[in-house]
Amino acid sequence: MILRDAIDSYVAWRRAHGARFIPSAKTLYQFCRSVPEHVLCDAVTESEVRQFLAGTGPLTRWRANKYGALAGFYRYAISRGYAALSPLPAADEEPRKRRSAPSYIYSREELQRLFGAIDISRKRGIRFDAETFRMLLLILYGAGLRTSEALNLSMKDVDLADGILTVRNTKFYKSRLVPVAPQLASALRRYAERRSDRPLPEGMASAFLANRDGTQVRKHNVDHAFRRLLETTGIGRKDDGRRTPCLHAMRHTAAVHRLTSWYRMGADVQRLLSALSTYLGHANLDGTSIYLSMTPELLHEASVCFDCYVNGGDHA
């Protein structure tokens, strides 16, 4: 079978089984364009695969993603008789990407500075105003949502009475309910009162976090606004091996601060990690561990907890 036809069949098969399969399908069609047109599925060579995997830039996670997409496709192709063998190099031959630097974690003092400077940084905001920007940051930190999840919240997704957010079609194509703390619930209700004065172009399906004209806030506008906010507050990268501060680090910070609080409370952190993973919308605990970058504060609380355990005391 021609490679393109085999890929079409595989993509259709994955989607018929409930997967959206968008990034991997894009990768497979890129691979298809990198080899001779109308090449047979069984005629692709290992050198062609290696050239596609190598790309033209430095080694990144993108190479592993490409390898995974091709591996899944060739397992399917072999099972259907479209190919006799996989042309992929052995997995243990694949180069390992250097572990990326941990995320920036905002201190509580830095969070106060960020929220305190929102009005100043957005004083010239025409469509995307300070009120909506503040509410977005409160949701990211208070509920641990991804930026796209917060921006995609509709009016009907925000249960103001019970303080629950319905997050739909997330990173892993699932939906989840996210209960919020009373303080954030109050902030949501206050914002909703002001939001009611803005247009609802799609009724209750309209964006909860809206521009002044009622339209959905765009991610690139948020990123630009957050960069200006960092400049206004003077918060920048520290010489501690962490990444440059960014908007997504609000979610990392929420997870680390929650873990630190649990240690201080003397809670069963290992048991609660599973609940935190579900709350953040991760597929498994491995995904959560990425967010739990150790900070001096967190290490101190863990150390105190361990000392109390060893000495048979209580951790207050």
VEXFITOR-373891 format. One record per residue (C-alpha): x, y negated, z. Coordinates in Angstrom, 3 decimals. Example, Ala and Ser with C-alpha at 12.3 -4.5 7.8 and 13.67 -1.06 7.14 Angstrom:
! VEXFITOR-373891
{kolkol {12.300 4.500 7.800}},
{kolkol {13.670 1.060 7.140}},
//
This chain:
! VEXFITOR-373891
{kolkol {0.000 0.000 0.000}},
{kolkol {1.138 -3.556 -0.725}},
{kolkol {2.421 -5.277 2.414}},
{kolkol {-0.066 -8.158 2.178}},
{kolkol {-3.012 -5.761 1.914}},
{kolkol {-1.737 -3.747 4.884}},
{kolkol {-1.421 -6.899 6.978}},
{kolkol {-4.950 -7.963 5.973}},
{kolkol {-6.205 -4.568 7.098}},
{kolkol {-4.337 -4.767 10.415}},
{kolkol {-5.531 -8.286 11.208}},
{kolkol {-9.138 -7.313 10.425}},
{kolkol {-8.782 -4.205 12.614}},
{kolkol {-7.455 -6.184 15.592}},
{kolkol {-10.203 -8.783 15.313}},
{kolkol {-12.868 -6.113 14.958}},
{kolkol {-11.707 -4.815 18.338}},
{kolkol {-12.273 -8.176 20.027}},
{kolkol {-8.889 -9.899 19.696}},
{kolkol {-8.762 -13.417 18.295}},
{kolkol {-5.279 -12.532 17.036}},
{kolkol {-4.353 -15.953 15.703}},
{kolkol {-0.635 -16.532 16.531}},
{kolkol {0.404 -12.960 15.679}},
{kolkol {-1.542 -13.018 12.411}},
{kolkol {0.194 -16.257 11.470}},
{kolkol {3.550 -14.625 12.208}},
{kolkol {2.761 -11.593 10.051}},
{kolkol {1.748 -13.740 7.084}},
{kolkol {4.949 -15.754 7.497}},
{kolkol {6.861 -12.483 7.321}},
{kolkol {4.906 -11.521 4.220}},
{kolkol {5.989 -14.743 2.517}},
{kolkol {9.625 -14.111 3.449}},
{kolkol {9.876 -10.894 1.383}},
{kolkol {9.337 -10.331 -2.349}},
{kolkol {5.758 -10.769 -3.507}},
{kolkol {3.742 -7.554 -3.934}},
{kolkol {6.393 -5.513 -2.065}},
{kolkol {5.085 -2.192 -0.820}},
{kolkol {4.635 -1.832 2.918}},
{kolkol {7.040 1.133 2.904}},
{kolkol {9.679 -0.710 0.837}},
{kolkol {10.550 -3.480 3.308}},
{kolkol {14.183 -3.127 4.403}},
{kolkol {15.738 -3.538 7.817}},
{kolkol {17.953 -6.340 6.492}},
{kolkol {14.854 -8.279 5.406}},
{kolkol {13.360 -7.826 8.855}},
{kolkol {16.583 -8.913 10.559}},
{kolkol {16.752 -12.020 8.391}},
{kolkol {13.182 -12.939 9.319}},
{kolkol {13.823 -12.360 13.018}},
{kolkol {17.016 -14.407 12.969}},
{kolkol {15.404 -17.494 11.448}},
{kolkol {17.489 -20.639 11.119}},
{kolkol {17.519 -22.080 14.634}},
{kolkol {18.845 -21.097 18.066}},
{kolkol {17.633 -18.029 19.917}},
{kolkol {14.262 -18.683 21.555}},
{kolkol {11.256 -16.733 22.795}},
{kolkol {9.891 -17.091 19.250}},
{kolkol {12.179 -14.253 18.112}},
{kolkol {10.702 -11.890 20.711}},
{kolkol {7.196 -12.928 19.630}},
{kolkol {8.035 -12.156 16.010}},
{kolkol {9.484 -8.781 16.965}},
{kolkol {6.372 -7.908 18.987}},
{kolkol {4.010 -8.854 16.158}},
{kolkol {5.945 -6.764 13.634}},
{kolkol {6.229 -3.817 16.024}},
{kolkol {2.462 -3.757 16.515}},
{kolkol {1.841 -3.984 12.794}},
{kolkol {4.207 -1.139 11.916}},
{kolkol {2.744 1.135 14.565}},
{kolkol {-0.588 0.588 12.859}},
{kolkol {0.882 1.015 9.357}},
{kolkol {2.577 4.294 10.261}},
{kolkol {-0.605 5.642 11.887}},
{kolkol {-2.531 4.871 8.680}},
{kolkol {0.103 6.305 6.373}},
{kolkol {1.007 2.946 4.846}},
{kolkol {4.636 3.391 5.943}},
{kolkol {6.706 6.374 6.929}},
{kolkol {9.131 4.543 9.227}},
{kolkol {9.452 1.166 10.881}},
{kolkol {12.155 -1.093 9.397}},
{kolkol {12.582 -2.939 12.697}},
{kolkol {15.937 -2.716 14.488}},
{kolkol {15.847 -0.782 17.765}},
{kolkol {14.460 -2.813 20.653}},
{kolkol {17.657 -2.370 22.683}},
{kolkol {19.594 -4.008 19.852}},
{kolkol {17.601 -7.205 20.089}},
{kolkol {19.455 -10.145 21.684}},
{kolkol {18.184 -11.266 25.046}},
{kolkol {17.243 -14.893 25.398}},
{kolkol {18.892 -16.668 28.304}},
{kolkol {16.425 -17.170 31.141}},
{kolkol {14.867 -20.606 30.853}},
{kolkol {15.287 -23.211 33.543}},
{kolkol {12.600 -23.314 36.228}},
{kolkol {9.853 -25.886 35.998}},
{kolkol {10.068 -29.279 37.625}},
{kolkol {8.087 -29.334 40.877}},
{kolkol {6.737 -32.712 41.947}},
{kolkol {7.158 -33.562 45.604}},
{kolkol {4.150 -34.840 47.487}},
{kolkol {5.777 -38.283 47.586}},
{kolkol {6.155 -38.188 43.790}},
{kolkol {2.505 -37.190 43.398}},
{kolkol {1.482 -40.208 45.479}},
{kolkol {3.599 -42.429 43.234}},
{kolkol {2.087 -40.931 40.092}},
{kolkol {-1.510 -41.362 41.207}},
{kolkol {-0.751 -44.814 42.582}},
{kolkol {0.621 -46.031 39.244}},
{kolkol {-2.165 -44.775 36.958}},
{kolkol {-4.007 -48.122 36.819}},
{kolkol {-0.816 -49.975 35.942}},
{kolkol {0.282 -47.508 33.273}},
{kolkol {-3.169 -47.452 31.618}},
{kolkol {-4.083 -51.126 31.900}},
{kolkol {-3.897 -51.412 28.110}},
{kolkol {-5.709 -48.140 27.452}},
{kolkol {-8.455 -48.864 24.954}},
{kolkol {-10.222 -45.505 24.568}},
{kolkol {-8.450 -43.265 27.076}},
{kolkol {-8.907 -45.163 30.332}},
{kolkol {-7.386 -44.907 33.802}},
{kolkol {-10.491 -43.281 35.342}},
{kolkol {-10.429 -40.344 32.951}},
{kolkol {-6.648 -40.008 33.197}},
{kolkol {-6.850 -39.869 37.002}},
{kolkol {-9.615 -37.270 36.896}},
{kolkol {-7.601 -35.129 34.495}},
{kolkol {-4.532 -35.154 36.747}},
{kolkol {-6.678 -34.359 39.794}},
{kolkol {-8.102 -31.313 37.989}},
{kolkol {-4.675 -30.132 36.870}},
{kolkol {-3.258 -30.355 40.371}},
{kolkol {-6.370 -29.600 42.431}},
{kolkol {-7.649 -26.671 40.334}},
{kolkol {-4.412 -25.528 38.674}},
{kolkol {-5.915 -25.610 35.185}},
{kolkol {-3.931 -25.706 31.973}},
{kolkol {-4.205 -29.050 30.187}},
{kolkol {-6.171 -27.531 27.296}},
{kolkol {-8.574 -25.875 29.750}},
{kolkol {-9.281 -29.181 31.487}},
{kolkol {-9.758 -31.093 28.234}},
{kolkol {-12.136 -28.424 26.916}},
{kolkol {-14.471 -28.616 29.925}},
{kolkol {-17.944 -29.638 28.802}},
{kolkol {-20.617 -31.307 30.897}},
{kolkol {-22.341 -27.965 31.420}},
{kolkol {-19.079 -26.370 32.575}},
{kolkol {-18.877 -28.574 35.668}},
{kolkol {-21.219 -27.424 38.445}},
{kolkol {-21.287 -30.471 40.691}},
{kolkol {-23.673 -28.942 43.232}},
{kolkol {-21.546 -25.902 44.031}},
{kolkol {-18.151 -27.301 43.063}},
{kolkol {-17.355 -24.698 40.409}},
{kolkol {-15.664 -25.133 37.031}},
{kolkol {-16.388 -22.683 34.218}},
{kolkol {-13.239 -22.306 32.133}},
{kolkol {-14.035 -20.778 28.758}},
{kolkol {-11.892 -19.097 26.081}},
{kolkol {-8.636 -19.420 27.972}},
{kolkol {-5.097 -18.526 26.928}},
{kolkol {-5.956 -14.824 27.222}},
{kolkol {-9.374 -15.220 25.531}},
{kolkol {-11.313 -14.779 28.754}},
{kolkol {-13.532 -17.048 30.811}},
{kolkol {-13.338 -17.556 34.557}},
{kolkol {-15.044 -19.436 37.376}},
{kolkol {-12.820 -21.788 39.364}},
{kolkol {-14.184 -22.982 42.732}},
{kolkol {-12.671 -26.286 43.838}},
{kolkol {-11.985 -27.794 47.246}},
{kolkol {-14.498 -30.288 48.705}},
{kolkol {-12.192 -33.263 48.100}},
{kolkol {-11.864 -32.465 44.393}},
{kolkol {-15.592 -31.723 44.172}},
{kolkol {-16.301 -35.216 45.520}},
{kolkol {-13.951 -36.736 42.946}},
{kolkol {-15.731 -34.797 40.186}},
{kolkol {-19.109 -36.137 41.313}},
{kolkol {-17.833 -39.723 41.396}},
{kolkol {-16.389 -39.380 37.912}},
{kolkol {-19.592 -37.732 36.639}},
{kolkol {-21.599 -40.782 37.749}},
{kolkol {-19.389 -43.036 35.639}},
{kolkol {-19.303 -40.486 32.824}},
{kolkol {-23.111 -40.683 32.614}},
{kolkol {-22.772 -44.235 31.279}},
{kolkol {-20.857 -42.968 28.244}},
{kolkol {-22.327 -41.359 25.124}},
{kolkol {-23.039 -37.630 24.973}},
{kolkol {-22.557 -36.933 21.245}},
{kolkol {-23.195 -33.203 21.722}},
{kolkol {-25.567 -33.313 24.671}},
{kolkol {-24.448 -31.182 27.610}},
{kolkol {-21.851 -29.569 25.339}},
{kolkol {-20.045 -32.922 25.202}},
{kolkol {-16.634 -33.244 26.825}},
{kolkol {-16.638 -33.889 30.562}},
{kolkol {-13.329 -35.754 30.344}},
{kolkol {-14.265 -38.273 27.697}},
{kolkol {-12.949 -41.385 26.063}},
{kolkol {-14.980 -44.560 26.459}},
{kolkol {-16.910 -43.680 23.296}},
{kolkol {-17.828 -40.236 24.659}},
{kolkol {-15.446 -38.290 22.422}},
{kolkol {-13.102 -35.615 23.719}},
{kolkol {-9.675 -36.730 24.917}},
{kolkol {-6.882 -35.446 22.688}},
{kolkol {-3.805 -33.668 24.012}},
{kolkol {-1.307 -35.909 22.224}},
{kolkol {-2.893 -38.982 23.795}},
{kolkol {-2.606 -37.400 27.228}},
{kolkol {1.044 -36.471 26.674}},
{kolkol {1.819 -40.045 25.614}},
{kolkol {-0.001 -41.455 28.639}},
{kolkol {1.860 -39.140 31.005}},
{kolkol {5.243 -40.103 29.558}},
{kolkol {4.376 -43.755 30.176}},
{kolkol {3.325 -42.859 33.722}},
{kolkol {6.679 -41.163 34.376}},
{kolkol {8.476 -44.229 33.031}},
{kolkol {6.374 -46.511 35.225}},
{kolkol {7.173 -44.519 38.369}},
{kolkol {10.819 -43.871 37.488}},
{kolkol {10.401 -40.110 37.924}},
{kolkol {12.876 -38.214 35.771}},
{kolkol {14.969 -35.099 35.560}},
{kolkol {17.128 -34.298 38.568}},
{kolkol {20.529 -32.642 38.525}},
{kolkol {19.207 -29.413 40.028}},
{kolkol {18.921 -27.173 36.965}},
{kolkol {15.199 -27.701 36.522}},
{kolkol {13.380 -28.792 33.393}},
{kolkol {12.425 -32.351 32.603}},
{kolkol {9.197 -33.374 34.417}},
{kolkol {6.143 -33.034 32.215}},
{kolkol {2.362 -32.793 32.367}},
{kolkol {2.286 -28.972 32.547}},
{kolkol {4.477 -29.129 35.655}},
{kolkol {1.380 -30.328 37.544}},
{kolkol {0.064 -26.760 37.281}},
{kolkol {3.386 -25.311 38.448}},
{kolkol {3.380 -27.763 41.333}},
{kolkol {-0.149 -26.763 42.344}},
{kolkol {0.916 -23.106 42.600}},
{kolkol {4.092 -23.831 44.587}},
{kolkol {2.332 -26.191 46.995}},
{kolkol {-0.408 -23.628 47.575}},
{kolkol {2.151 -20.933 48.354}},
{kolkol {4.012 -23.263 50.707}},
{kolkol {0.772 -24.036 52.544}},
{kolkol {0.031 -20.337 52.944}},
{kolkol {3.448 -19.740 54.485}},
{kolkol {2.861 -22.588 56.920}},
{kolkol {-0.522 -21.137 57.864}},
{kolkol {1.041 -17.748 58.513}},
{kolkol {-1.202 -16.195 55.870}},
{kolkol {-0.605 -12.839 54.185}},
{kolkol {1.099 -14.312 51.121}},
{kolkol {1.623 -11.001 49.331}},
{kolkol {-2.098 -10.260 49.495}},
{kolkol {-3.069 -13.766 48.429}},
{kolkol {-0.766 -13.744 45.398}},
{kolkol {-3.267 -11.564 43.579}},
{kolkol {-6.029 -14.093 44.296}},
{kolkol {-3.778 -16.916 43.091}},
{kolkol {-3.073 -15.013 39.876}},
{kolkol {-6.801 -14.653 39.211}},
{kolkol {-7.431 -18.305 40.091}},
{kolkol {-4.779 -19.475 37.625}},
{kolkol {-6.154 -17.214 34.902}},
{kolkol {-3.082 -15.019 34.506}},
{kolkol {-3.238 -11.559 32.974}},
{kolkol {-1.046 -10.150 35.756}},
{kolkol {1.192 -11.110 38.670}},
{kolkol {4.218 -11.415 36.395}},
{kolkol {2.617 -14.486 34.851}},
{kolkol {2.112 -16.018 38.289}},
{kolkol {5.708 -15.399 39.340}},
{kolkol {6.904 -17.759 36.611}},
{kolkol {5.043 -20.625 38.270}},
{kolkol {6.344 -19.933 41.738}},
{kolkol {9.719 -21.600 41.292}},
{kolkol {11.491 -21.730 44.601}},
{kolkol {11.949 -25.173 46.120}},
{kolkol {13.929 -26.010 49.287}},
{kolkol {10.627 -26.575 51.078}},
{kolkol {9.251 -23.230 49.978}},
{kolkol {12.488 -21.418 50.857}},
{kolkol {12.412 -22.984 54.313}},
{kolkol {8.848 -21.832 54.980}},
{kolkol {9.627 -18.322 53.728}},
{kolkol {12.710 -18.206 55.936}},
{kolkol {10.760 -19.335 59.010}},
{kolkol {8.102 -16.728 58.296}},
{kolkol {10.740 -14.003 57.931}},
{kolkol {12.510 -15.035 61.157}},
{kolkol {9.236 -14.881 63.052}},
{kolkol {8.578 -11.433 61.629}},
{kolkol {12.030 -10.149 62.597}},
{kolkol {11.835 -11.628 66.095}},
{kolkol {8.265 -10.507 66.660}},
{kolkol {6.887 -14.040 66.992}},
{kolkol {3.972 -15.879 65.497}},
{kolkol {4.283 -18.309 62.630}},
{kolkol {2.201 -21.375 63.361}},
//
